[in-house]
Amino acid sequence: MPRTEFLKFAPVFLKSDMYRALERLVPRLSGTILWSGRAAWFVPIETQRLSLEEFSQAKHGAPKMTEIVTYALDDGIATLTMDDGKANAMAPAMSGALNENLDRAANEAKAVVIRGRKGVFCGGFDLKIINGDDDAMKTQMRDAGMTLLKRLYLSPQPIVIAVTGHAVAMGALLLLTGDARIGTAGEFRIGLNETGIGLSLPPTGLELARDRLAPMVLQRATINAELFPPEDAPAAGYLDRVCSPEDFDAAVKEAAQSLAALDPTAFAETKRRVRQPTLERIAAAG
């Protein structure tokens, strides 16, 4: 990628909006001076390289969160597709993008479909953050994820989870929030692998598992970190139906349309009554 070099003492005259934009790059850039009565940016020698892409992002803002979650509305059904080009990790940007699009769907849609891209639904929390040293970022990611789970679990709108591939850890917990969970057949794995990677299930995840998973697999699924192929996921409680790849999209649409046809007030109130006790147990567990 071509890079623009700033000389050590060369002034860069700034308009107010550009000044604020470049401030976002601190500590990459630092230090302002007055040059002939105008504000300028002084670039220290150790940080004198700045790519044009980075400058553009600083001026215009980083890519919008919604770019990793696309939104489509068709006949009253909002489809939110996660695709970060990697594992669809539930980093703060991903949970933020989902929330942003759920806000939009609340005003436009009768039902919501959440899906990933082919082969990957969601690979869980971002391991780079989990294994990093930024404790504040870890807390932010975890709290945002748990808040999203509770929002989906008690959503007054019908939520269809369309499982396009691997769904592990936080990805598997998303399945437990849905009103209809449709999976595609394939060489994928679904499950809560937290104890296998040195993590314990938080109260929100544990109570969702207790509510939605089959009692006979609960301990295997949570304590033993057992992962399930799609064909075994309905019996375990992760999915309601598994389809061939050819029938998958039609099955998802059918499920969404069926839920959207229900009386919205009766649906929301009945769902609240059924699921509120689980949220109360989560709150009691702290």
Backbone as CSV, one residue per row, in Angstrom:
resi,resn,N_x,N_y,N_z,CA_x,CA_y,CA_z,C_x,C_y,C_z
1,MET,0.842,-1.183,0.000,0.000,0.000,0.000,0.885,1.242,0.000
2,PRO,0.643,2.223,-0.898,1.473,3.428,-0.896,1.289,4.187,0.399
3,ARG,2.363,4.807,0.858,2.325,5.535,2.109,2.823,6.952,1.872
4,THR,2.253,7.895,2.578,2.676,9.281,2.515,3.620,9.550,3.659
5,GLU,4.767,10.157,3.380,5.726,10.461,4.420,5.675,11.949,4.744
6,PHE,5.666,12.260,6.046,5.717,13.629,6.508,7.121,13.889,7.037
7,LEU,7.735,14.992,6.620,9.035,15.350,7.154,8.909,15.668,8.628
8,LYS,10.010,15.506,9.326,9.979,15.634,10.776,9.387,16.962,11.228
9,PHE,9.770,18.067,10.582,9.322,19.366,11.041,8.369,20.035,10.056
10,ALA,7.880,19.279,9.079,6.998,19.887,8.092,5.628,20.140,8.691
11,PRO,5.108,21.352,8.592,3.772,21.627,9.127,2.701,21.106,8.181
12,VAL,1.641,20.585,8.736,0.471,20.191,7.966,-0.673,21.057,8.450
13,PHE,-1.108,22.010,7.626,-2.150,22.928,8.048,-3.493,22.216,8.033
14,LEU,-4.266,22.466,9.044,-5.484,21.694,9.260,-6.711,22.575,9.378
15,LYS,-7.788,22.117,8.769,-9.092,22.660,9.093,-9.568,22.001,10.381
16,SER,-10.585,22.574,10.993,-11.003,22.062,12.305,-11.440,20.612,12.240
17,ASP,-12.145,20.226,11.147,-12.608,18.844,11.067,-11.447,17.880,10.871
18,MET,-10.429,18.310,10.115,-9.263,17.460,9.922,-8.461,17.340,11.206
19,TYR,-8.409,18.435,11.963,-7.689,18.401,13.240,-8.314,17.360,14.156
20,ARG,-9.644,17.400,14.270,-10.324,16.441,15.148,-10.128,15.022,14.641
21,ALA,-10.135,14.874,13.317,-9.961,13.536,12.754,-8.593,12.966,13.083
22,LEU,-7.556,13.779,12.915,-6.218,13.278,13.180,-5.979,13.024,14.654
23,GLU,-6.729,13.713,15.513,-6.589,13.454,16.937,-6.903,12.004,17.274
24,ARG,-7.743,11.369,16.457,-8.109,9.976,16.717,-6.920,9.040,16.554
25,LEU,-5.891,9.481,15.893,-4.743,8.624,15.654,-3.722,8.662,16.780
26,VAL,-3.948,9.493,17.783,-3.039,9.531,18.932,-2.988,8.139,19.545
27,PRO,-1.818,7.530,19.887,-0.504,8.176,19.884,0.270,8.023,18.576
28,ARG,-0.385,7.567,17.513,0.326,7.477,16.236,0.869,8.836,15.821
29,LEU,0.096,9.883,16.075,0.515,11.243,15.795,0.342,12.051,17.058
30,SER,1.172,13.049,17.249,1.014,13.854,18.447,1.650,15.210,18.252
31,GLY,1.137,16.202,18.967,1.758,17.504,19.038,1.240,18.496,18.026
32,THR,0.657,19.595,18.474,0.240,20.667,17.584,1.096,21.888,17.845
33,ILE,1.289,22.673,16.820,2.029,23.918,16.951,1.301,24.997,16.167
34,LEU,1.645,26.240,16.392,1.155,27.344,15.578,2.221,27.693,14.554
35,TRP,1.832,27.796,13.312,2.767,28.101,12.235,2.159,29.249,11.437
36,SER,2.773,30.379,11.537,2.262,31.581,10.860,0.826,31.860,11.262
37,GLY,0.535,31.644,12.541,-0.790,31.957,13.045,-1.842,30.926,12.746
38,ARG,-1.465,29.789,12.167,-2.440,28.749,11.826,-2.084,27.466,12.562
39,ALA,-3.111,26.676,12.879,-2.874,25.401,13.553,-2.230,24.423,12.587
40,ALA,-1.221,23.736,13.052,-0.551,22.738,12.220,-0.275,21.509,13.062
41,TRP,-0.022,20.397,12.380,0.270,19.132,13.068,1.746,18.819,12.910
42,PHE,2.387,18.528,14.027,3.808,18.176,14.016,3.930,16.675,14.203
43,VAL,4.642,16.015,13.297,4.767,14.567,13.313,6.149,14.174,13.810
44,PRO,6.273,13.527,14.980,7.585,13.089,15.465,8.215,12.107,14.489
45,ILE,9.532,12.034,14.492,10.235,11.215,13.512,9.887,9.744,13.641
46,GLU,9.619,9.271,14.883,9.352,7.845,15.048,7.965,7.448,14.562
47,THR,7.097,8.429,14.271,5.762,8.099,13.764,5.474,8.902,12.505
48,GLN,6.489,9.011,11.631,6.323,9.925,10.512,5.663,9.275,9.299
49,ARG,5.319,7.994,9.377,4.675,7.332,8.247,3.198,7.111,8.547
50,LEU,2.395,7.476,7.614,0.948,7.333,7.755,0.376,6.955,6.405
51,SER,-0.330,5.826,6.337,-0.879,5.400,5.060,-2.042,6.292,4.664
52,LEU,-2.277,6.375,3.364,-3.408,7.160,2.885,-4.717,6.596,3.402
53,GLU,-4.796,5.256,3.524,-6.011,4.633,4.037,-6.250,5.040,5.480
54,GLU,-5.176,5.051,6.291,-5.321,5.435,7.690,-5.742,6.892,7.811
55,PHE,-5.173,7.757,6.943,-5.552,9.161,6.988,-7.023,9.324,6.624
56,SER,-7.460,8.599,5.595,-8.857,8.687,5.181,-9.790,8.223,6.282
57,GLN,-9.421,7.112,6.965,-10.257,6.623,8.053,-10.294,7.610,9.198
58,ALA,-9.158,8.288,9.430,-9.123,9.274,10.503,-10.011,10.454,10.180
59,LYS,-9.989,10.889,8.925,-10.781,12.056,8.543,-12.263,11.736,8.472
60,HIS,-12.590,10.611,7.872,-13.988,10.294,7.617,-14.578,9.310,8.619
61,GLY,-13.736,8.796,9.514,-14.203,7.811,10.478,-13.852,6.414,10.016
62,ALA,-13.701,5.500,10.979,-13.418,4.113,10.635,-14.596,3.529,9.879
63,PRO,-14.408,2.409,9.182,-15.531,1.797,8.472,-16.717,1.592,9.395
64,LYS,-17.908,1.862,8.896,-19.100,1.742,9.724,-19.276,0.311,10.206
65,MET,-19.793,0.193,11.433,-19.984,-1.135,11.992,-20.899,-1.966,11.117
66,THR,-21.861,-1.288,10.447,-22.826,-2.035,9.663,-22.187,-2.711,8.456
67,GLU,-20.945,-2.382,8.112,-20.312,-3.015,6.971,-19.979,-4.477,7.244
68,ILE,-19.884,-4.882,8.500,-19.644,-6.288,8.804,-20.956,-7.017,9.078
69,VAL,-22.046,-6.279,9.073,-23.387,-6.860,9.150,-24.234,-6.152,8.103
70,THR,-24.607,-6.877,7.063,-25.433,-6.269,6.027,-26.906,-6.459,6.359
71,TYR,-27.715,-5.529,5.879,-29.139,-5.497,6.208,-29.937,-5.565,4.919
72,ALA,-30.929,-6.445,4.890,-31.825,-6.539,3.744,-33.248,-6.710,4.253
73,LEU,-34.178,-5.987,3.660,-35.588,-6.072,4.047,-36.395,-6.561,2.861
74,ASP,-37.136,-7.645,3.058,-37.930,-8.228,1.983,-39.255,-8.710,2.545
75,ASP,-40.327,-8.087,2.104,-41.670,-8.509,2.503,-41.822,-8.569,4.024
76,GLY,-41.285,-7.572,4.707,-41.425,-7.498,6.155,-40.427,-8.321,6.944
77,ILE,-39.513,-9.007,6.259,-38.496,-9.822,6.930,-37.141,-9.130,6.792
78,ALA,-36.535,-8.792,7.917,-35.199,-8.191,7.908,-34.159,-9.291,8.074
79,THR,-33.204,-9.332,7.166,-32.124,-10.316,7.248,-30.821,-9.603,7.566
80,LEU,-30.209,-10.005,8.665,-28.930,-9.458,9.110,-27.865,-10.525,8.855
81,THR,-26.926,-10.238,7.981,-25.904,-11.208,7.606,-24.550,-10.782,8.153
82,MET,-23.992,-11.610,9.027,-22.666,-11.343,9.586,-21.595,-11.846,8.626
83,ASP,-20.622,-10.999,8.353,-19.499,-11.421,7.513,-18.337,-10.461,7.724
84,ASP,-17.408,-10.863,8.585,-16.213,-10.052,8.806,-15.039,-10.548,7.977
85,GLY,-15.318,-11.509,7.084,-14.266,-12.057,6.244,-13.413,-13.102,6.924
86,LYS,-13.697,-13.366,8.193,-12.896,-14.325,8.951,-13.833,-15.314,9.642
87,ALA,-13.808,-15.318,10.975,-14.603,-16.282,11.737,-15.896,-15.690,12.271
88,ASN,-16.232,-14.469,11.831,-17.397,-13.775,12.396,-17.313,-13.720,13.919
89,ALA,-16.138,-13.356,14.409,-15.943,-13.269,15.857,-16.828,-12.183,16.446
90,MET,-17.350,-12.450,17.643,-18.238,-11.503,18.297,-17.414,-10.471,19.071
91,ALA,-16.650,-9.678,18.320,-15.922,-8.549,18.879,-16.907,-7.407,19.119
92,PRO,-16.510,-6.367,19.850,-17.427,-5.248,20.087,-17.998,-4.653,18.805
93,ALA,-17.207,-4.621,17.737,-17.720,-4.075,16.482,-18.864,-4.917,15.931
94,MET,-18.767,-6.247,16.070,-19.818,-7.120,15.558,-21.090,-6.991,16.384
95,SER,-20.979,-7.029,17.708,-22.181,-6.892,18.539,-22.794,-5.513,18.349
96,GLY,-21.950,-4.496,18.184,-22.474,-3.159,17.938,-23.215,-3.070,16.622
97,ALA,-22.675,-3.711,15.590,-23.329,-3.704,14.288,-24.661,-4.445,14.331
98,LEU,-24.707,-5.557,15.037,-25.972,-6.283,15.173,-27.005,-5.431,15.895
99,ASN,-26.604,-4.778,16.970,-27.539,-3.923,17.696,-28.048,-2.781,16.828
100,GLU,-27.155,-2.184,16.067,-27.541,-1.088,15.187,-28.594,-1.536,14.184
101,ASN,-28.398,-2.710,13.611,-29.349,-3.214,12.628,-30.623,-3.744,13.271
102,LEU,-30.534,-4.255,14.488,-31.748,-4.642,15.207,-32.606,-3.422,15.507
103,ASP,-31.963,-2.303,15.815,-32.713,-1.061,16.016,-33.479,-0.689,14.751
104,ARG,-32.826,-0.820,13.624,-33.483,-0.509,12.354,-34.632,-1.472,12.089
105,ALA,-34.382,-2.745,12.318,-35.421,-3.748,12.070,-36.635,-3.547,12.967
106,ALA,-36.422,-3.028,14.168,-37.537,-2.809,15.092,-38.566,-1.854,14.509
107,ASN,-38.126,-0.970,13.622,-39.030,0.013,13.025,-39.568,-0.409,11.668
108,GLU,-38.996,-1.468,11.085,-39.345,-1.799,9.707,-39.877,-3.212,9.503
109,ALA,-39.521,-4.131,10.381,-39.731,-5.547,10.080,-40.738,-6.203,11.012
110,LYS,-41.308,-7.292,10.525,-42.194,-8.126,11.336,-41.436,-9.291,11.967
111,ALA,-40.315,-9.654,11.382,-39.462,-10.722,11.914,-38.038,-10.463,11.456
112,VAL,-37.080,-11.048,12.173,-35.663,-10.822,11.895,-34.966,-12.166,11.698
113,VAL,-34.147,-12.246,10.671,-33.283,-13.403,10.433,-31.842,-12.971,10.676
114,ILE,-31.117,-13.744,11.475,-29.690,-13.503,11.687,-28.932,-14.699,11.127
115,ARG,-28.000,-14.441,10.234,-27.266,-15.514,9.590,-25.807,-15.113,9.407
116,GLY,-24.972,-16.114,9.104,-23.581,-15.838,8.780,-23.364,-16.027,7.296
117,ARG,-22.111,-16.179,6.923,-21.830,-16.478,5.525,-21.650,-17.990,5.378
118,LYS,-21.502,-18.455,4.167,-21.385,-19.879,3.910,-20.197,-20.464,4.665
119,GLY,-20.454,-21.484,5.473,-19.405,-22.179,6.208,-19.141,-21.662,7.599
120,VAL,-19.576,-20.442,7.887,-19.317,-19.847,9.198,-20.538,-19.062,9.659
121,PHE,-21.047,-19.437,10.815,-22.076,-18.606,11.438,-21.406,-17.623,12.387
122,CYS,-20.832,-18.124,13.473,-20.102,-17.271,14.410,-19.130,-18.129,15.199
123,GLY,-17.878,-17.700,15.239,-16.840,-18.468,15.913,-16.632,-18.111,17.365
124,GLY,-17.541,-17.330,17.942,-17.408,-16.977,19.350,-16.739,-15.634,19.540
125,PHE,-16.369,-15.333,20.774,-15.686,-14.088,21.074,-14.325,-14.041,20.371
126,ASP,-13.831,-12.834,20.194,-12.557,-12.612,19.520,-11.407,-13.094,20.412
127,LEU,-10.723,-14.146,19.987,-9.649,-14.724,20.802,-8.459,-13.779,20.947
128,LYS,-8.261,-12.898,19.979,-7.173,-11.928,20.115,-7.408,-11.026,21.320
129,ILE,-8.660,-10.663,21.537,-8.983,-9.832,22.695,-8.916,-10.666,23.968
130,ILE,-9.458,-11.879,23.919,-9.444,-12.751,25.096,-8.017,-13.019,25.565
131,ASN,-7.112,-13.262,24.626,-5.730,-13.594,24.971,-4.829,-12.373,25.102
132,GLY,-5.409,-11.189,24.926,-4.620,-9.969,25.017,-4.496,-9.465,26.441
133,ASP,-3.890,-8.297,26.575,-3.620,-7.716,27.890,-4.588,-6.601,28.268
134,ASP,-5.515,-6.274,27.377,-6.427,-5.160,27.633,-7.662,-5.672,28.373
135,ASP,-7.618,-5.596,29.692,-8.727,-6.106,30.498,-10.011,-5.319,30.265
136,ALA,-9.886,-4.028,30.032,-11.075,-3.212,29.788,-11.777,-3.648,28.508
137,MET,-10.996,-3.969,27.472,-11.583,-4.430,26.220,-12.238,-5.794,26.395
138,LYS,-11.621,-6.665,27.183,-12.227,-7.967,27.460,-13.587,-7.793,28.126
139,THR,-13.640,-6.913,29.115,-14.898,-6.676,29.825,-15.941,-6.086,28.893
140,GLN,-15.516,-5.140,28.064,-16.446,-4.525,27.121,-17.021,-5.557,26.164
141,MET,-16.165,-6.424,25.638,-16.619,-7.438,24.694,-17.589,-8.408,25.360
142,ARG,-17.232,-8.882,26.552,-18.095,-9.832,27.252,-19.443,-9.204,27.596
143,ASP,-19.421,-8.001,28.150,-20.667,-7.355,28.555,-21.561,-7.066,27.356
144,ALA,-20.954,-6.616,26.256,-21.739,-6.351,25.051,-22.361,-7.630,24.516
145,GLY,-21.610,-8.720,24.573,-22.141,-9.996,24.108,-23.292,-10.494,24.951
146,MET,-23.151,-10.399,26.272,-24.221,-10.859,27.154,-25.472,-9.996,27.005
147,THR,-25.282,-8.701,26.830,-26.424,-7.806,26.623,-27.145,-8.141,25.328
148,LEU,-26.383,-8.444,24.284,-26.989,-8.829,23.010,-27.785,-10.117,23.154
149,LEU,-27.242,-11.098,23.856,-27.967,-12.354,24.054,-29.304,-12.122,24.733
150,LYS,-29.302,-11.312,25.768,-30.550,-11.050,26.497,-31.530,-10.266,25.636
151,ARG,-31.015,-9.365,24.825,-31.898,-8.620,23.930,-32.590,-9.558,22.943
152,LEU,-31.831,-10.441,22.340,-32.412,-11.364,21.374,-33.361,-12.349,22.045
153,TYR,-32.978,-12.833,23.197,-33.769,-13.841,23.901,-35.158,-13.328,24.244
154,LEU,-35.264,-12.041,24.577,-36.553,-11.474,24.968,-37.107,-10.531,23.903
155,SER,-36.565,-10.575,22.708,-37.013,-9.674,21.648,-38.501,-9.837,21.371
156,PRO,-39.256,-8.737,21.353,-40.679,-8.849,21.013,-40.900,-9.243,19.557
157,GLN,-39.892,-9.039,18.727,-39.964,-9.499,17.345,-39.500,-10.943,17.250
158,PRO,-40.099,-11.722,16.379,-39.590,-13.079,16.158,-38.163,-13.046,15.615
159,ILE,-37.326,-13.927,16.147,-35.931,-14.023,15.724,-35.687,-15.412,15.139
160,VAL,-35.248,-15.447,13.895,-34.863,-16.698,13.243,-33.341,-16.719,13.146
161,ILE,-32.736,-17.770,13.667,-31.288,-17.940,13.569,-31.009,-18.926,12.441
162,ALA,-30.342,-18.442,11.402,-30.037,-19.261,10.230,-28.563,-19.654,10.291
163,VAL,-28.309,-20.891,10.652,-26.953,-21.345,10.959,-26.292,-21.861,9.688
164,THR,-25.419,-21.036,9.143,-24.805,-21.308,7.850,-23.507,-22.098,7.940
165,GLY,-23.046,-22.390,9.166,-21.787,-23.112,9.325,-21.422,-23.237,10.787
166,HIS,-20.144,-23.220,11.087,-19.669,-23.395,12.460,-20.308,-22.366,13.395
167,ALA,-20.738,-22.847,14.564,-21.308,-21.978,15.598,-20.807,-22.487,16.939
168,VAL,-19.785,-21.846,17.467,-19.194,-22.314,18.716,-19.141,-21.179,19.731
169,ALA,-19.144,-21.583,21.015,-19.046,-20.632,22.125,-20.143,-19.576,21.995
170,MET,-19.780,-18.309,21.910,-20.778,-17.257,21.776,-21.676,-17.492,20.565
171,GLY,-21.122,-18.076,19.518,-21.932,-18.394,18.349,-23.023,-19.394,18.661
172,ALA,-22.708,-20.395,19.485,-23.719,-21.378,19.883,-24.748,-20.751,20.813
173,LEU,-24.317,-19.816,21.654,-25.268,-19.147,22.545,-26.286,-18.332,21.753
174,LEU,-25.871,-17.768,20.633,-26.825,-17.049,19.796,-27.964,-17.960,19.360
175,LEU,-27.634,-19.230,19.087,-28.673,-20.173,18.682,-29.728,-20.337,19.765
176,LEU,-29.303,-20.243,21.014,-30.220,-20.483,22.124,-31.183,-19.331,22.354
177,THR,-31.005,-18.226,21.627,-31.918,-17.083,21.771,-33.039,-17.104,20.747
178,GLY,-32.921,-17.924,19.713,-33.836,-17.834,18.587,-35.203,-18.439,18.852
179,ASP,-36.182,-17.942,18.103,-37.530,-18.520,18.137,-37.650,-19.654,17.132
180,ALA,-36.826,-19.620,16.111,-36.688,-20.730,15.165,-35.222,-20.794,14.790
181,ARG,-34.641,-22.002,14.829,-33.222,-22.188,14.524,-33.100,-23.191,13.387
182,ILE,-32.684,-22.702,12.223,-32.569,-23.543,11.037,-31.091,-23.703,10.704
183,GLY,-30.651,-24.943,10.548,-29.253,-25.200,10.219,-29.108,-25.844,8.859
184,THR,-27.935,-25.678,8.283,-27.634,-26.336,7.018,-26.731,-27.536,7.275
185,ALA,-26.957,-28.590,6.538,-26.123,-29.782,6.678,-24.722,-29.493,6.157
186,GLY,-23.738,-30.138,6.771,-22.362,-29.942,6.329,-21.378,-30.373,7.395
187,GLU,-20.106,-30.238,7.087,-19.045,-30.632,8.019,-18.773,-29.495,8.998
188,PHE,-19.774,-29.202,9.823,-19.672,-28.100,10.765,-19.798,-28.619,12.192
189,ARG,-19.469,-27.775,13.133,-19.613,-28.115,14.540,-20.349,-27.001,15.265
190,ILE,-21.182,-27.427,16.201,-22.004,-26.508,16.981,-21.835,-26.862,18.446
191,GLY,-21.565,-25.878,19.277,-21.492,-26.188,20.700,-20.729,-25.177,21.521
192,LEU,-20.726,-25.446,22.811,-20.112,-24.575,23.810,-18.766,-25.170,24.216
193,ASN,-17.709,-24.665,23.631,-16.385,-25.242,23.867,-15.578,-24.477,24.915
194,GLU,-16.253,-23.671,25.732,-15.534,-22.790,26.656,-14.544,-23.531,27.552
195,THR,-14.980,-24.615,28.194,-14.065,-25.286,29.121,-12.882,-25.918,28.395
196,GLY,-13.024,-26.139,27.115,-11.915,-26.675,26.339,-10.858,-25.642,26.002
197,ILE,-11.195,-24.362,26.128,-10.228,-23.305,25.813,-9.932,-22.442,27.039
198,GLY,-10.208,-23.003,28.223,-9.821,-22.323,29.450,-10.775,-21.270,29.953
199,LEU,-12.030,-21.336,29.528,-13.018,-20.356,29.963,-14.174,-21.063,30.656
200,SER,-14.891,-20.327,31.472,-16.106,-20.872,32.084,-17.308,-20.126,31.532
201,LEU,-18.426,-20.812,31.478,-19.641,-20.179,30.974,-20.122,-19.108,31.952
202,PRO,-20.417,-17.910,31.468,-20.986,-16.885,32.345,-22.425,-17.242,32.687
203,PRO,-22.988,-16.620,33.721,-24.366,-16.948,34.117,-25.367,-16.845,32.976
204,THR,-25.220,-15.837,32.126,-26.161,-15.699,31.008,-26.109,-16.923,30.112
205,GLY,-24.917,-17.347,29.743,-24.784,-18.514,28.883,-25.266,-19.782,29.543
206,LEU,-24.966,-19.933,30.821,-25.371,-21.143,31.532,-26.885,-21.254,31.626
207,GLU,-27.541,-20.142,31.915,-29.000,-20.192,32.054,-29.690,-20.374,30.708
208,LEU,-29.136,-19.803,29.651,-29.698,-20.062,28.327,-29.557,-21.536,27.969
209,ALA,-28.410,-22.111,28.292,-28.207,-23.539,28.027,-29.168,-24.381,28.850
210,ARG,-29.350,-24.013,30.104,-30.258,-24.766,30.972,-31.695,-24.704,30.443
211,ASP,-32.048,-23.569,29.844,-33.409,-23.389,29.345,-33.647,-24.087,28.008
212,ARG,-32.663,-24.039,27.097,-32.930,-24.463,25.733,-32.354,-25.826,25.365
213,LEU,-31.306,-26.259,26.041,-30.714,-27.545,25.684,-31.454,-28.703,26.338
214,ALA,-31.398,-29.855,25.698,-32.034,-31.049,26.248,-31.346,-31.445,27.550
215,PRO,-32.110,-31.759,28.594,-31.501,-32.107,29.885,-30.472,-33.229,29.792
216,MET,-30.704,-34.189,28.895,-29.793,-35.333,28.840,-28.420,-34.975,28.269
217,VAL,-28.311,-33.815,27.589,-27.000,-33.429,27.043,-26.438,-32.192,27.733
218,LEU,-27.168,-31.622,28.685,-26.749,-30.352,29.282,-25.334,-30.411,29.842
219,GLN,-25.044,-31.437,30.628,-23.720,-31.500,31.241,-22.638,-31.793,30.202
220,ARG,-22.930,-32.651,29.248,-21.959,-32.908,28.183,-21.687,-31.638,27.378
221,ALA,-22.748,-30.877,27.144,-22.619,-29.684,26.305,-21.904,-28.544,27.016
222,THR,-22.125,-28.399,28.318,-21.555,-27.265,29.043,-20.252,-27.612,29.752
223,ILE,-20.256,-28.674,30.533,-19.065,-29.038,31.310,-18.015,-29.710,30.435
224,ASN,-18.458,-30.619,29.570,-17.521,-31.403,28.760,-17.151,-30.738,27.440
225,ALA,-17.757,-29.590,27.134,-17.448,-28.844,25.902,-17.686,-29.672,24.639
226,GLU,-18.694,-30.530,24.661,-18.953,-31.383,23.500,-19.520,-30.561,22.348
227,LEU,-18.977,-30.795,21.170,-19.459,-30.148,19.958,-20.267,-31.145,19.140
228,PHE,-21.305,-30.655,18.489,-22.251,-31.521,17.790,-22.251,-31.215,16.299
229,PRO,-22.344,-32.251,15.458,-22.561,-32.009,14.035,-23.998,-31.544,13.829
230,PRO,-24.299,-30.882,12.724,-25.650,-30.362,12.521,-26.750,-31.402,12.684
231,GLU,-26.510,-32.625,12.220,-27.579,-33.626,12.288,-27.931,-34.018,13.721
232,ASP,-27.019,-33.811,14.667,-27.305,-34.123,16.069,-27.749,-32.901,16.870
233,ALA,-27.648,-31.722,16.268,-27.947,-30.488,16.993,-29.421,-30.331,17.372
234,PRO,-30.396,-30.795,16.564,-31.789,-30.676,17.008,-32.079,-31.470,18.275
235,ALA,-31.590,-32.694,18.366,-31.829,-33.495,19.569,-31.174,-32.867,20.788
236,ALA,-30.047,-32.196,20.578,-29.361,-31.538,21.693,-30.062,-30.264,22.122
237,GLY,-30.806,-29.648,21.211,-31.518,-28.414,21.540,-30.941,-27.164,20.922
238,TYR,-29.910,-27.298,20.110,-29.322,-26.124,19.460,-30.120,-25.675,18.240
239,LEU,-30.688,-26.627,17.515,-31.426,-26.333,16.294,-32.821,-26.930,16.366
240,ASP,-33.702,-26.381,15.538,-35.036,-26.957,15.387,-35.138,-27.811,14.134
241,ARG,-34.289,-27.496,13.144,-34.394,-28.194,11.864,-33.070,-28.084,11.123
242,VAL,-32.708,-29.139,10.415,-31.523,-29.127,9.558,-31.960,-29.425,8.129
243,CYS,-31.474,-28.614,7.188,-31.859,-28.760,5.793,-30.629,-28.979,4.925
244,SER,-30.861,-29.483,3.752,-29.781,-29.547,2.772,-29.437,-28.121,2.351
245,PRO,-28.225,-27.893,1.885,-27.869,-26.548,1.423,-28.826,-26.014,0.363
246,GLU,-29.360,-26.915,-0.463,-30.272,-26.483,-1.526,-31.600,-25.983,-0.974
247,ASP,-32.044,-26.540,0.144,-33.343,-26.175,0.713,-33.237,-25.145,1.835
248,PHE,-32.021,-24.770,2.189,-31.801,-23.958,3.383,-32.487,-22.596,3.309
249,ASP,-32.237,-21.837,2.268,-32.796,-20.486,2.181,-34.318,-20.503,2.196
250,ALA,-34.917,-21.460,1.497,-36.377,-21.550,1.474,-36.923,-21.883,2.854
251,ALA,-36.225,-22.752,3.583,-36.674,-23.116,4.930,-36.579,-21.934,5.883
252,VAL,-35.518,-21.152,5.759,-35.363,-19.960,6.601,-36.480,-18.965,6.310
253,LYS,-36.753,-18.744,5.041,-37.816,-17.812,4.659,-39.168,-18.284,5.166
254,GLU,-39.421,-19.572,5.034,-40.689,-20.136,5.507,-40.852,-19.942,7.010
255,ALA,-39.797,-20.186,7.769,-39.861,-20.022,9.221,-40.115,-18.572,9.594
256,ALA,-39.442,-17.654,8.917,-39.613,-16.234,9.218,-41.021,-15.767,8.873
257,GLN,-41.530,-16.190,7.737,-42.880,-15.788,7.339,-43.931,-16.355,8.280
258,SER,-43.719,-17.582,8.733,-44.666,-18.197,9.661,-44.725,-17.431,10.975
259,LEU,-43.571,-17.040,11.492,-43.538,-16.281,12.743,-44.080,-14.873,12.548
260,ALA,-43.780,-14.274,11.404,-44.254,-12.917,11.138,-45.770,-12.854,11.022
261,ALA,-46.398,-13.973,10.688,-47.849,-14.003,10.527,-48.595,-14.065,11.856
262,LEU,-47.884,-14.327,12.951,-48.527,-14.398,14.262,-48.915,-13.005,14.745
263,ASP,-49.904,-12.961,15.623,-50.284,-11.679,16.205,-49.102,-11.124,17.003
264,PRO,-48.594,-9.943,16.659,-47.363,-9.461,17.296,-47.498,-9.195,18.787
265,THR,-48.652,-8.698,19.208,-48.836,-8.412,20.634,-48.902,-9.697,21.446
266,ALA,-49.679,-10.647,20.961,-49.800,-11.920,21.670,-48.465,-12.662,21.680
267,PHE,-47.755,-12.618,20.557,-46.448,-13.275,20.483,-45.490,-12.695,21.514
268,ALA,-45.375,-11.373,21.527,-44.416,-10.717,22.420,-44.737,-10.977,23.882
269,GLU,-46.013,-10.921,24.239,-46.388,-11.106,25.642,-46.198,-12.555,26.083
270,THR,-46.569,-13.489,25.235,-46.385,-14.899,25.589,-44.903,-15.244,25.701
271,LYS,-44.124,-14.735,24.784,-42.674,-14.963,24.835,-42.086,-14.400,26.122
272,ARG,-42.526,-13.210,26.504,-42.029,-12.606,27.740,-42.375,-13.474,28.935
273,ARG,-43.596,-13.985,28.990,-44.015,-14.802,30.133,-43.228,-16.106,30.207
274,VAL,-42.965,-16.696,29.057,-42.235,-17.965,29.035,-40.770,-17.771,29.418
275,ARG,-40.173,-16.692,28.952,-38.724,-16.537,29.083,-38.275,-15.643,30.236
276,GLN,-39.166,-14.857,30.786,-38.763,-13.947,31.854,-38.112,-14.666,33.043
277,PRO,-38.607,-15.832,33.465,-37.953,-16.513,34.593,-36.470,-16.799,34.363
278,THR,-36.090,-17.097,33.121,-34.672,-17.333,32.837,-33.861,-16.063,33.058
279,LEU,-34.384,-14.928,32.612,-33.677,-13.665,32.823,-33.599,-13.316,34.303
280,GLU,-34.616,-13.690,35.052,-34.576,-13.441,36.497,-33.495,-14.283,37.164
281,ARG,-33.316,-15.513,36.691,-32.236,-16.350,37.234,-30.866,-15.781,36.873
282,ILE,-30.766,-15.230,35.668,-29.505,-14.598,35.268,-29.200,-13.411,36.170
283,ALA,-30.215,-12.588,36.411,-30.020,-11.415,37.265,-29.650,-11.827,38.687
284,ALA,-30.272,-12.885,39.180,-29.990,-13.341,40.546,-28.570,-13.884,40.674
285,ALA,-28.060,-14.458,39.577,-26.704,-15.015,39.608,-25.637,-13.936,39.515
286,GLY,-26.074,-12.731,39.178,-25.113,-11.625,39.088,-24.333,-11.648,37.819
